[in-house]
Amino acid sequence: MTQPPPTLATSSGPRGLDAWRWPILAALILGVVVVWRFGGGRGTTPLHDEAAQPLPVVEREDLDGLEKRTIALFENARDSVVAITVFQERTSLSPTMGVASGSGFFWDDQGNIVTNWHVIRPVLEPDAKGPQIQIRQGGEIWVTRADRSSVAARVVGVQPANDLAVLKADFESGPMSPLPIGTAVDLQVGQSAYVIGNPYGYDYTLTTGVISALGRQVRSATGQTIDGVIQTDAAINPGNSGGPLLDSAGRLIGITTSIHSPSGSSIGLGFAIPVDLVNTVVPYLIRGGARAGLGVDIADPWFGRRLGIVGVPIIRVHEGTSAALAGLRPINAEEYDAGVLRNDLARQVRSIGDVIIGIDGVAIRNRVDLGNSLRGRPIGTKIQLTIARDGKRVDIPIELCALDPSGA
């Protein structure tokens, strides 16, 4: 019997059709995608709209209370802050060039300005210390205030050990407004802190943060230890040095002095010299002579609070001073340093030493009381010093001595 010829309906038919149909179908799909991706799908919407207008501004409610207080604090304090630029003669091609910059603030309305010693150090003689310091030949210190007026400043005095300096600037562009003075005695970790300065030359910059820690120790540019330093996370950068650290009332509570940073920029570890130390050093630099004192270094308020001590513990007695001659006993230095380093004073400090609790029958509760009692007394004044020693009350007659302006 004769077999009919095979048709496309046989089992071999579909595979033969796929051989040419599916490549064509895939090419069509790919073409549609390409056309849509590169213009077919977007070509219906114009790229430009000639009728485009700025978006309407959304009205906001009034500033909140914290914002208003921060703005007011800055406006009240900015005129008290100055920018400091140090110049030193270099070459005939570049007669002068800025070699350092920092910040400062008016201490009084007489033109006295407080800053860090390390800010002006490049134009001072290597061994310059104490009052009445001369600027080296070819050096200049310029001070610029908020109204952009600038004048050359003179050096009233410096205390390198505590990184402090006082300048004198004779402005004629209006009154000079000093900052209100606060105290670091009652500071608490967590309270607000404000820094105004000129970081990297960006003048009158405000940064905010909190008091991160109290009673830190940092080394000054001379290598000596500054006790009782305030730690803050308010941004402090190069150019802020010498500027004010303020509390929420706008009072001066410290002077920004250094940061801890591998890169040299702020990482939230900034340090400020406590205002109580500043308020002791600056007046005698302005007076132009040595101040009267005992010849001791005293512990900071947090130390007494942690150990339950009322009074002022002595942490160092300087050789050749009235305190040394009277036989005053300090805390064991190694124990004290270990306690600070490990943040464990109660365990590390076993020998408290002498604690000052009175002068001339008046109770001394803290370093502010001590500073107020000694301030203004002439060198050679005889006082009755009351101390707590080994659980007993001891009265010691002592004569105030002249303290080295370097703070050594």
C-alpha positions in Angstrom: 0.0 0.0 0.0 1.2 3.4 -0.9 2.1 5.6 2.2 1.0 9.3 2.1 3.8 11.8 2.3 4.6 13.2 5.8 2.9 16.5 6.8 3.9 19.2 9.2 1.5 17.7 11.7 3.9 14.8 12.3 6.1 14.5 15.4 9.0 16.2 13.7 6.9 19.3 12.7 7.1 21.4 16.0 10.8 20.9 16.5 11.4 22.2 13.0 9.2 25.2 13.7 11.0 26.1 16.9 14.2 26.2 15.1 13.2 29.4 13.3 10.3 30.8 15.4 11.8 31.2 18.8 14.9 33.3 17.7 12.6 35.7 15.9 10.3 36.0 18.9 13.2 36.6 21.3 14.5 39.3 18.9 11.1 41.0 18.9 10.9 41.0 22.7 14.5 42.4 23.0 13.7 45.1 20.6 10.6 46.2 22.6 12.7 46.3 25.8 15.5 48.4 24.1 13.0 50.8 22.6 11.2 51.3 26.0 14.5 51.6 27.9 16.1 54.1 25.7 13.3 56.4 24.7 10.2 54.5 23.7 8.9 54.4 27.3 10.1 58.0 28.2 9.7 59.8 25.0 6.1 60.7 25.9 7.3 62.9 28.9 9.4 66.0 27.9 12.7 66.5 29.6 12.2 70.2 30.3 9.2 72.1 31.5 9.2 75.9 30.7 6.5 76.5 33.3 8.7 75.1 36.3 8.6 77.4 39.3 10.2 77.4 42.8 8.4 75.2 45.3 6.4 77.0 48.0 8.0 77.5 51.3 6.4 75.5 54.1 5.7 77.7 57.1 7.1 76.4 60.4 6.0 77.0 64.0 8.0 79.2 66.3 11.5 78.1 67.4 11.4 75.9 70.5 12.6 77.0 73.8 16.0 75.3 73.6 16.7 76.9 70.2 15.8 80.3 71.4 18.1 80.0 74.4 21.0 78.8 72.3 20.6 81.7 69.9 20.4 84.2 72.7 23.5 82.7 74.3 25.5 83.1 71.1 24.3 86.6 70.4 25.1 87.7 74.0 28.6 86.1 73.9 29.9 86.6 70.4 31.1 90.2 70.9 33.2 89.0 73.8 35.1 86.5 71.6 38.1 87.4 69.4 40.1 85.7 66.7 43.9 85.7 67.2 46.4 85.4 64.4 50.1 85.2 64.9 52.5 86.4 62.3 56.3 85.9 62.0 58.7 87.5 59.5 60.0 85.0 57.1 61.7 86.0 53.9 62.0 88.9 51.5 59.6 87.2 49.1 57.1 86.6 51.9 57.6 89.4 54.4 55.1 88.0 56.9 53.0 84.9 57.1 50.5 83.5 59.5 52.1 80.8 61.6 49.3 80.2 64.1 45.7 81.1 64.8 43.4 80.7 67.7 40.6 82.3 69.8 40.4 84.4 72.9 37.9 86.5 74.8 37.8 89.8 76.7 38.5 89.3 80.4 37.5 92.9 81.3 36.6 96.2 79.6 40.2 97.4 79.7 41.2 95.3 76.6 42.8 92.4 78.5 42.2 89.2 76.5 42.7 85.7 77.7 43.9 82.9 75.4 46.2 79.8 75.4 49.9 80.2 75.7 50.5 77.7 72.9 48.6 80.0 70.5 51.1 82.8 70.8 54.1 80.7 71.6 55.6 80.9 68.0 56.5 84.6 68.5 57.8 84.4 72.0 61.3 83.7 73.1 61.8 80.1 74.1 62.3 80.8 77.8 59.6 83.5 78.0 57.3 83.2 81.1 55.7 85.3 83.8 54.5 88.9 83.3 55.7 91.6 80.9 56.7 89.3 78.0 58.2 90.8 74.9 57.4 89.6 71.4 60.4 88.5 69.4 61.7 90.6 66.6 59.6 90.2 63.4 56.7 88.7 65.3 53.2 90.2 65.5 50.0 89.1 67.3 46.7 90.5 65.7 43.4 90.4 67.4 40.1 90.6 65.4 36.8 91.2 67.1 33.2 90.5 65.9 32.9 93.9 64.1 35.9 92.9 61.9 38.2 95.6 63.4 41.7 94.3 64.0 44.6 95.7 66.1 48.1 94.5 67.1 48.2 93.1 70.6 50.9 93.2 73.3 51.6 90.4 75.7 50.7 91.1 79.3 51.9 87.8 80.8 52.0 84.1 80.3 51.9 81.0 82.4 53.1 78.1 80.2 52.5 75.4 82.8 48.7 75.9 82.6 48.7 77.0 79.0 47.4 80.5 79.8 48.3 83.9 78.3 46.9 87.5 78.7 47.1 90.0 75.8 46.3 93.7 75.7 44.5 95.2 72.7 43.5 98.8 72.4 40.4 98.9 70.3 38.6 102.1 69.4 35.6 100.5 67.7 33.3 100.4 70.7 33.2 99.0 74.2 34.8 95.7 75.0 32.4 93.2 76.7 33.8 90.7 79.1 32.1 87.3 79.6 30.4 86.6 82.9 32.5 84.3 85.1 31.1 81.0 86.4 32.7 78.2 88.3 33.6 74.6 87.6 33.0 73.5 91.2 29.4 72.6 90.7 29.5 71.3 87.1 27.8 68.0 86.5 28.4 65.4 83.8 25.6 65.7 81.3 24.9 69.4 81.5 25.0 71.5 78.4 28.3 73.0 77.1 28.9 75.6 74.3 32.1 76.5 72.5 32.6 79.7 70.4 35.7 80.1 68.4 37.4 80.2 65.0 38.1 76.6 63.9 40.2 76.5 60.8 39.7 80.2 60.4 35.9 79.9 60.2 35.2 82.8 62.6 32.5 82.8 65.3 31.5 79.2 65.0 29.2 77.8 67.7 29.3 74.2 68.6 27.3 72.5 71.3 27.5 69.4 73.4 27.6 68.3 77.0 30.1 68.0 79.9 31.4 64.5 79.2 33.7 64.1 82.3 35.4 66.1 85.0 38.7 66.1 86.7 40.7 65.0 83.7 44.5 65.4 83.5 46.2 66.7 80.4 49.7 67.8 79.6 50.4 71.3 78.6 52.9 72.2 75.8 55.6 72.3 78.5 54.9 68.7 79.5 53.5 69.7 82.9 50.2 68.3 84.1 47.1 70.4 84.2 44.6 69.0 86.8 40.9 69.3 86.9 40.4 69.6 83.2 36.8 69.6 81.8 36.1 67.1 79.0 33.3 67.9 76.5 32.0 66.5 73.2 31.3 69.9 71.9 33.4 70.1 68.7 36.8 71.6 69.3 39.1 71.9 66.3 42.4 73.7 65.5 41.6 77.5 65.8 39.3 77.0 68.8 42.2 77.0 71.2 41.9 79.8 73.8 38.2 80.3 73.2 35.5 80.1 75.9 33.6 77.1 77.1 30.2 78.3 78.4 27.4 76.8 80.4 23.7 77.2 79.5 23.6 80.5 81.4 26.3 81.9 79.2 28.9 82.0 81.9 32.6 81.1 81.3 33.3 77.7 82.8 36.5 76.9 80.9 39.0 77.7 78.2 39.3 75.2 75.3 42.9 74.0 75.2 43.3 70.7 73.4 41.7 67.7 71.7 42.5 64.0 71.6 42.4 63.0 68.0 44.7 60.9 65.8 43.7 63.1 62.8 44.0 66.4 64.5 40.2 67.1 64.0 37.4 66.8 66.5 36.2 63.3 67.4 34.3 64.4 70.5 37.2 64.4 72.9 37.8 68.1 73.7 39.4 69.5 76.9 39.1 72.9 78.7 41.0 74.5 81.5 38.6 75.1 84.4 37.6 78.7 85.0 38.6 78.6 88.7 42.2 78.0 87.8 42.0 80.8 85.1 40.4 83.2 87.7 43.4 82.6 89.9 46.2 83.0 87.4 44.9 85.8 85.1 44.6 88.6 87.8 48.2 88.3 88.9 49.4 88.3 85.3 47.4 91.5 84.8 48.9 93.0 88.0 52.3 92.3 86.6 53.8 90.4 89.4 53.8 87.2 91.4 50.8 86.2 93.4 50.8 85.3 97.1 50.0 81.7 98.0 50.9 78.6 99.9 52.9 76.8 97.3 50.6 73.8 96.9 48.6 72.2 94.1 45.1 71.3 95.2 42.8 68.5 94.2 39.7 69.2 92.1 36.1 69.2 93.4 35.3 65.8 92.0 38.1 64.2 94.1 36.6 65.4 97.4 33.1 64.4 96.3 34.1 60.9 95.4 35.9 60.3 98.7 33.4 62.2 100.9 35.9 65.0 101.8 34.9 68.4 102.9 37.7 70.9 102.3 40.6 71.1 99.8 42.9 68.1 99.6 46.6 68.9 98.9 48.0 66.9 96.0 51.5 68.5 95.7 53.8 70.6 97.9 56.4 72.7 96.0 59.9 72.8 97.3 61.1 76.0 99.0 57.6 77.4 99.5 55.8 78.2 102.7 53.8 75.0 102.5 57.0 73.0 102.4 58.6 74.9 105.3 55.4 74.4 107.4 55.5 70.6 106.7 52.2 70.3 104.9 51.7 66.7 103.6 50.2 66.0 100.1 48.4 63.0 98.9 50.6 60.1 97.8 51.4 61.2 94.2 51.7 57.7 92.7 48.4 56.7 94.3 46.7 59.9 93.1 47.9 59.5 89.5 46.9 55.8 89.5 43.5 56.7 90.8 43.0 59.3 88.1 44.3 57.0 85.3 42.1 54.1 86.4 39.1 56.2 87.4 39.1 54.4 90.8 40.3 56.9 93.4 38.5 55.1 96.3 40.6 52.0 95.8 43.9 53.6 94.7 44.3 56.5 97.2 45.1 55.1 100.6 47.0 58.2 102.0 44.8 61.3 101.8 47.4 63.7 103.2 46.4 67.1 104.6 43.1 68.7 103.8 42.7 72.5 104.1 39.5 73.3 106.0 39.9 76.8 107.2 41.9 80.1 107.1 41.8 82.6 109.9 38.8 80.9 111.5 36.7 80.9 108.3 35.6 77.6 106.8 37.1 76.5 103.5 34.8 74.1 101.8 36.3 74.0 98.3 38.8 75.5 95.9 36.6 78.6 95.3 36.6 79.4 99.0 40.3 79.0 99.1 40.9 81.2 96.1 38.6 83.9 97.4 40.4 83.8 100.8 43.9 84.2 99.3 43.0 86.6 96.5 44.4 90.1 97.0 46.5 89.2 100.1 50.1 90.6 99.8 53.1 88.4 99.8 54.3 87.9 103.3 50.9 88.0 104.9 50.7 85.7 108.0 47.6 83.5 108.2 46.3 80.7 110.5 45.8 77.7 108.3 43.5 74.9 109.6 43.9 71.5 108.2 42.5 68.0 108.7 45.3 65.5 109.3 44.8 61.8 110.2 41.3 62.6 111.5 42.4 65.5 113.7 42.0 69.3 113.3 45.4 71.1 113.2 46.1 74.8 113.2 49.3 75.9 111.5 50.7 79.5 111.3 52.0 80.1 107.8 53.3 83.1 105.8 52.1 83.5 102.2 55.0 83.3 99.7 55.6 84.5 96.2 54.6 81.9 93.6 56.6 81.4 90.5 54.7 83.0 87.6 55.4 79.9 85.5 53.3 77.9 87.8 56.2 75.4 88.6 
